[in-house]
Amino acid sequence: MRVILLGAPGAGKGTVAKLLTDFDGSVQISTGDILRSAVKAGTPLGKKAQGYMERGELVPDQLIMEIMESRLQEPDCKKGFILDGFPRTIPQAEALKKLLQKLNLKLDLVVNLDVPKEVVLDRLTTRRTCSNPDCQEIYNIKSKPPTADSKCKKCGWKVVQRDDETEEAITKRLETYNEKTAPLIDFYKKAGSLKDISSTSSEQIVSAITGAMKGKK
Ligand code: ADP
């Protein structure tokens, strides 16, 4: 499947994307994960992105499009992709449209995960992430804790709070979302490809998406 997941930070895009990849071998592409790995590895991309990310601001569109142009052409995208955290602005959505045309690919669905603000805030402050750049498994100290000594249950690396998950950065990320990313809901509604899902259970979200995909075949 070729799907875009829209939704505020903490809406569950990452969790849902990971569950969806089990269905048909589609890959999860998270620009946030790609950027965090680059920051950790200290690559030129990471050095350019770090400041924006720590402040909870968006990384410039041009940098993101360079990443996506090459990522979408990697062989593992042949079976499909779940875009998680991209596009994040109207210019990114316009550029993605052109890129998909160039690559001769069609999107199946754009999903909007519509989650109440209180739920999102609570999730972001209790969220923890595996520090292994190749794993980045998501935990939650209330609903999905790591091991007692804060290790990842999958790979054993330390599970940490992200640098951009301080209260200040979270508030900024939510503002940035409302200002820059929420307009994409209308953008895709007009294009006729949007599906709104207001459930907060990742299993229910996944079954709504796979159900919509079956309807397409
Ligand atoms: P969340 O969705 O929880 O905010 P992400 O992991 O998707 O977190 O993104 C973390 C940070 O990485 C963002 O706050 C932003 O600085 C940067 N980022 C990720 N994806 C994009 C994008 N498509 N465009 C611009 N910046 C991005």
Boltz pocket constraint, residues with backbone or C-beta under 6 A from the ligand:
constraints:
  - pocket:
      binder: B
      contacts: [[A, 7], [A, 8], [A, 9], [A, 10], [A, 31], [A, 32], [A, 33], [A, 35], [A, 49], [A, 52], [A, 53], [A, 54], [A, 56], [A, 57], [A, 58], [A, 59], [A, 60], [A, 61], [A, 64], [A, 84], [A, 85], [A, 86], [A, 87], [A, 88], [A, 92], [A, 164], [A, 173]]
      max_distance: 6.0
